[in-house]
Amino acid sequence: MPKREKSKRLQVVISEAQDSLLTKTAYRLSNPERLVSKSEVVRLGIQMLNRAVEEGELDPALLNDLDGDDDA
């Protein structure tokens, strides 16, 4: 039997606007054969952000959004 991958639970407070973006993104990534959850969107976002940082493709201006409004 394959070993189960360890996982960690992370609780994060997000704004209603950010929750709306998660919902909208999950809906757009979903199709009749595969529904995508908001948790999956977050995990995908983490992978994409990590890849951008490692490849030096992260726009430093994005970090400014963390301090300002979350109405992205």
C-alpha positions as CSV (number, residue, x, y, z in Angstrom):
1,M,0.0,0.0,0.0
2,P,1.5,3.4,-0.9
3,K,2.5,5.7,1.8
4,R,0.1,8.5,2.4
5,E,1.5,12.0,1.8
6,K,1.7,14.1,4.9
7,S,-0.4,17.3,4.8
8,K,-0.8,20.3,7.0
9,R,-3.8,22.4,7.7
10,L,-3.4,26.1,7.4
11,Q,-6.0,28.6,8.6
12,V,-5.8,32.0,7.0
13,V,-8.1,35.0,7.3
14,I,-9.1,36.3,3.9
15,S,-11.3,39.2,2.8
16,E,-14.7,38.7,1.2
17,A,-13.2,39.9,-2.1
18,Q,-10.4,37.3,-1.9
19,D,-13.0,34.6,-1.1
20,S,-15.0,35.7,-4.1
21,L,-11.9,35.5,-6.3
22,L,-11.2,31.9,-5.1
23,T,-14.8,30.9,-5.8
24,K,-14.7,32.5,-9.3
25,T,-11.4,30.8,-10.1
26,A,-12.6,27.4,-8.9
27,Y,-15.7,27.8,-11.0
28,R,-13.7,28.8,-14.1
29,L,-11.3,25.8,-13.7
30,S,-14.1,23.4,-13.1
31,N,-15.9,21.4,-15.8
32,P,-18.7,18.8,-15.8
33,E,-16.2,16.0,-15.3
34,R,-14.1,17.7,-12.7
35,L,-15.1,20.2,-10.0
36,V,-12.3,22.2,-8.6
37,S,-12.4,23.2,-4.9
38,K,-11.2,26.5,-3.5
39,S,-8.6,24.6,-1.6
40,E,-7.2,23.2,-4.8
41,V,-7.1,26.7,-6.2
42,V,-5.0,27.8,-3.2
43,R,-2.6,24.8,-3.6
44,L,-2.3,25.5,-7.3
45,G,-1.6,29.2,-6.5
46,I,1.1,28.3,-4.1
47,Q,2.8,26.1,-6.7
48,M,2.5,28.8,-9.4
49,L,3.9,31.5,-7.0
50,N,6.8,29.3,-6.0
51,R,7.7,28.6,-9.7
52,A,7.6,32.4,-10.5
53,V,9.8,33.2,-7.5
54,E,12.3,30.4,-8.5
55,E,12.4,31.5,-12.1
56,G,12.8,35.2,-11.2
57,E,9.5,36.1,-12.9
58,L,7.6,37.5,-9.9
59,D,6.7,41.1,-10.4
60,P,7.9,42.9,-7.2
61,A,4.9,45.2,-7.4
62,L,2.6,42.3,-6.5
63,L,4.0,42.4,-3.0
64,N,2.7,45.9,-2.6
65,D,-0.9,44.5,-3.0
66,L,-0.4,42.6,0.3
67,D,-0.3,45.9,2.2
68,G,-3.1,47.6,0.3
69,D,-6.7,46.9,-0.6
70,D,-7.5,43.3,-1.5
71,D,-9.9,44.2,-4.3
72,A,-7.7,42.7,-7.0
